[in-house]
Amino acid sequence: MAKIFALLHTQADGSFPKASLETLAAAVNLNTQLGGTLTVGVLGLNAAAAADAVAGCGAAAFLAVGDQAVSQPRYATDAAAATALIQAAGAELVVAPNTSRFARCLPGAAHRVGAQIDTHIVALCGEGGAVHAQRWFYRQRILGSFSRPARPWLLLVDGGVNPAWQGAAGAANARPVAVAFTAEEQRTTVKGVQAPAADAQTIRPDAALLFVAGAGWTKKQKDGQAHIGEAGVLIQAFLRNAKASLGSSKSLVDIRSEGQDTLNFMSHMNQVGQTGSTPRHPKGLSTCCHGEEPHVVGWRFINERRAVNLDPNCGWAQGKADVVYVADAFEVLNKVTAMLTAVP
Amino acid sequence: MTNGFQIVVCGSLVPDPLQTLEPVTTPQGPGLKNETMLPSVLDPWSAHALFEAAHLAKQVAGSKVWLVSLGPKAKLQQLMMTVAQKVPFELVALDGSASGFTDAHGVAAALADAIGAIPGLDKSRLLVFGGCASASRDASVTMQLVGERLGICDQFVGVDEIHVQADGAFSVLERIEGGEYLASTCAGAPAVLAWATGNLPEPPNNPQIGMGNMRGVMPALQKAKPAAVGVGGIAYAKTEIPAQKRQTRIVKDASTDEIAREIVEWIRQ
């Protein structure tokens, strides 16, 4: 009987992030398919209390490490805690969220327990006692289906591919797992999270719309002049009204690192594509961006795609977008924002 | 920081992102069609790590940069023709597959062994740099596994910034969810830093740096040890490019008002 271990972590307020609940749903599903035994482990601030929130998931046991040392994400202490939890669970299959916290520390934990690890899992199923997983290779260009006979096996599940677990809370009676954190493991001090001011945050993972700006916004327009300031105002007004998340092409953010004048609220964090992020949004609107392949690989998980571009032969028109509007993005965005501002 | 850092950058080649990739099955496991013929570039996030390493080495006197690169020897030689002109480094080459389908565990073992064998390596000065993920395997685990094998327990992933103080301690910004950074300080080396893009532009080609580097590159390539990396414990069932071509509707002669109205309706749906 497969021993499945859902390894979750809490967030700053002691509750589970959505990614942890999505992972729990995947683990519960895998456990049903394999007819195994499920154990849930929780790491982080308020771990034992957080376990109560998922008490109804059908796990045979709950384990927790909630020491002060793991109240904030830090490689050394997180890896030590995860190692202890995996060993305490005697886990064969460890299913965990592919969050920044676990992506940082679980490869190390895998090494310490002699496990194999795979990340960015987008599909997971158990069939005939075997476990099959899927993930993307070459930055979302090639989809691979694979398995591993070795155990333990850690699988980090990408966010947004499973529904969040929903069920009854209760008394999980999580067993605390003792970890002897060393001074050596606390040479790193976490100072905290640096976030832009609420009204300046342009990256919104839960937004329904991804708005991508390309380098065209900084180029000379019909009057022979660049209008970067106006572009910035327009884009920010659109983002506010459409409640969209802002993405960028590489060429636009590179302009900044090359010291040229560009949109001051844009950074490499906004970059979507080969060397940027691959966000998940239901819709995406591209503007002033040619839709070259290295950028479009970042759109793999954008369902509905539209683009505004002056070039009818741009990359988006080659089967990469559903609709391409051949038009001036300044004029279109101005009008769209005005319409969004008006009462529907 | 009296003696400077020993900065070892792990980075290899990946297919030029503008190339079309097509998976094929080979006796060794999945591969790419015409893989040996595909033009290659230095893996982009590793390239950022290399540029940041060179920048840091310039700031901290006595520092030195190595580039540990695992790939087919002939392709590494081609790659060095461009990379070696960017920043000064000493190459440690490993001759083996750079495929995205190789197992990260085997790759990490080969890289850690190569780093451990660098003559005069002083762990108290060691910073291991690399990309936070490759553009091939894209697993984001190799650097942590290398660090574990080297016994380094201060590790940072998705790094965009490092500031080193006079005593060798440093502060780091790591990317986390939602466009935010996790800010940390570390007492000093040894540490692993897996870089995101950082903040530096790509350095221009400098023929003088190129000539300096190439004096060491050719001997390093000649004595490159074979690294037996492969798919390891992964049993691949299938690799494919899912059909994704869309029937694009091109709207050419509509007025701005019409286009805006259609976009607004679409956003509100």
Contacts between the chains, C-beta under 8 A, distances in Angstrom:
chain1	res1	chain2	res2	distance
A	17	B	177	8.0
A	73	B	176	7.8
A	73	B	182	6.3
A	74	B	184	7.2
A	75	B	144	7.7
A	75	B	153	6.9
A	75	B	154	6.6
A	75	B	155	4.1
A	75	B	156	7.1
A	75	B	157	7.8
A	76	B	153	4.2
A	76	B	154	6.4
A	76	B	155	7.6
A	79	B	153	7.3
A	99	B	177	6.7
A	100	B	157	7.3
A	100	B	158	6.5
A	100	B	174	7.3
A	100	B	175	6.9
A	100	B	176	4.2
A	100	B	177	5.8
A	100	B	182	7.4
A	101	B	176	7.7
A	103	B	140	5.5
A	103	B	157	6.4
A	104	B	144	7.2
A	104	B	155	6.8
A	104	B	156	7.6
A	104	B	157	4.4
A	104	B	158	7.9
A	104	B	174	7.6
A	105	B	144	7.6
A	105	B	155	8.0
A	107	B	140	7.9
A	107	B	141	3.9
A	107	B	142	8.0
A	107	B	144	3.7
A	107	B	145	5.4
A	107	B	148	7.5
A	108	B	144	4.9
A	108	B	145	7.5
A	108	B	147	7.0
A	108	B	148	4.9
A	108	B	153	7.9
A	108	B	155	6.9
A	110	B	141	7.7
A	110	B	145	7.8
A	111	B	144	7.7
A	111	B	145	5.5
A	111	B	148	4.1
A	111	B	149	7.2
A	112	B	148	6.9
A	116	B	105	6.5
A	116	B	233	5.7
A	117	B	104	7.8
A	117	B	105	7.9
A	117	B	141	5.6
A	118	B	139	7.1
A	119	B	139	5.2
A	119	B	140	5.6
A	119	B	141	6.0
A	120	B	138	6.8
A	120	B	139	7.2
A	120	B	140	7.6
A	132	B	237	6.8
A	136	B	138	6.9
A	137	B	100	4.7
A	137	B	101	6.5
A	137	B	136	7.1
A	137	B	137	6.5
A	137	B	138	6.4
A	137	B	239	7.1
A	138	B	14	7.9
A	138	B	15	7.4
A	138	B	21	5.6
A	138	B	100	5.3
A	138	B	135	6.9
A	138	B	136	5.8
A	138	B	138	7.0
A	139	B	17	7.9
A	139	B	135	5.2
A	139	B	138	5.6
A	141	B	21	5.3
A	141	B	241	6.8
A	142	B	21	6.3
A	142	B	23	5.1
A	142	B	100	7.7
A	142	B	239	5.4
A	142	B	240	7.0
A	142	B	241	5.9
A	143	B	239	7.1
A	143	B	240	5.6
A	143	B	241	7.3
A	143	B	242	5.7
A	144	B	30	6.9
A	144	B	101	7.2
A	144	B	236	6.2
A	144	B	238	7.1
A	144	B	239	4.7
A	145	B	236	7.3
A	145	B	237	4.4
A	145	B	238	4.4
A	145	B	239	7.6
A	146	B	234	5.2
A	146	B	235	6.1
A	146	B	236	4.8
A	146	B	237	6.0
A	147	B	234	7.9
A	147	B	235	4.9
A	147	B	237	6.8
A	148	B	233	5.2
A	148	B	234	5.9
A	148	B	235	6.6
A	149	B	233	6.9
A	149	B	235	6.7
A	150	B	233	4.8
A	184	B	153	6.5
A	185	B	153	5.9
A	187	B	153	7.9
A	187	B	154	5.6
A	187	B	186	6.0
A	187	B	187	4.2
A	187	B	188	7.8
A	188	B	154	5.1
A	188	B	184	5.3
A	188	B	185	7.1
A	188	B	186	4.7
A	188	B	187	7.6
A	189	B	184	6.3
A	189	B	185	5.0
A	189	B	186	7.8
A	190	B	182	6.6
A	190	B	183	7.5
A	190	B	184	5.0
A	191	B	171	7.6
A	191	B	183	4.3
A	191	B	184	6.1
A	191	B	185	6.3
A	192	B	182	7.8
A	192	B	183	5.9
A	193	B	176	7.0
A	193	B	180	5.3
A	193	B	181	6.9
A	193	B	182	6.0
A	193	B	183	7.3
A	194	B	173	6.8
A	194	B	180	6.5
A	194	B	181	4.2
A	194	B	182	7.8
A	194	B	183	5.2
A	195	B	178	7.6
A	195	B	179	7.7
A	195	B	180	4.4
A	195	B	181	7.8
A	196	B	179	7.0
A	196	B	180	7.9
A	201	B	178	7.6
A	201	B	179	6.2
A	202	B	179	6.9
A	203	B	178	6.0
A	203	B	179	2.9
A	204	B	178	7.5
A	205	B	177	6.6
A	205	B	178	5.6
A	208	B	267	8.0
A	209	B	267	6.0
A	242	B	267	5.8
A	254	B	201	7.0
A	257	B	199	6.3
A	257	B	200	6.6
A	257	B	201	4.4
A	258	B	201	5.0
A	259	B	201	7.8
A	268	B	160	7.0
A	268	B	196	7.1
A	268	B	197	4.1
A	268	B	198	8.0
A	268	B	199	7.6
A	269	B	160	7.8
A	269	B	175	6.7
A	269	B	179	4.9
A	270	B	179	7.5
A	271	B	197	7.0
A	274	B	17	4.7
A	274	B	44	6.7
A	274	B	135	6.1
A	275	B	44	4.3
A	275	B	45	6.4
A	275	B	135	7.3
A	275	B	197	6.4
A	276	B	197	7.9
A	283	B	266	7.3
A	283	B	267	7.2
A	285	B	263	7.0
A	285	B	267	7.8
A	292	B	18	7.4
A	293	B	17	6.9
A	293	B	18	6.4
A	293	B	20	7.9
A	294	B	17	4.0
A	294	B	18	6.7
A	297	B	17	7.9
A	304	B	266	7.6
A	305	B	246	7.3
A	306	B	263	6.9
A	306	B	266	6.7
A	308	B	259	7.6
A	312	B	250	5.8
A	312	B	252	6.2
A	316	B	248	7.1
A	317	B	248	5.4
A	317	B	250	5.6
A	318	B	248	7.3
A	319	B	244	8.0
A	319	B	245	3.8
A	319	B	246	5.1
A	319	B	247	7.4
A	319	B	248	5.7
A	320	B	246	6.7
A	320	B	248	7.3
A	321	B	246	6.5
A	321	B	248	5.6
A	322	B	246	5.4
A	322	B	247	7.7
A	322	B	248	6.7
A	322	B	249	6.8
A	323	B	248	7.1
A	323	B	249	4.9
A	323	B	250	7.9
A	323	B	251	6.4
A	324	B	248	5.8
A	324	B	249	7.4
A	324	B	250	5.0
A	324	B	251	6.9
A	325	B	251	4.8
A	325	B	254	7.2
A	325	B	259	4.8
A	325	B	262	8.0
A	325	B	263	7.5
A	326	B	250	6.6
A	326	B	251	6.6
A	326	B	252	4.8
A	327	B	251	7.8
A	327	B	254	7.5
A	327	B	256	6.4
A	327	B	259	5.4
A	328	B	256	7.4
A	331	B	256	4.7
A	332	B	256	5.8
A	332	B	259	5.4
A	332	B	260	5.7
A	332	B	263	7.1
A	335	B	256	5.4
A	335	B	257	6.3
A	335	B	259	7.8
A	335	B	260	3.6
A	336	B	260	4.6
A	336	B	263	5.2
A	336	B	264	5.7
A	336	B	267	7.9
A	338	B	260	7.9
A	339	B	260	5.8
A	339	B	261	6.8
A	339	B	264	4.6
A	340	B	264	6.1
A	340	B	267	7.3
A	344	B	268	6.6
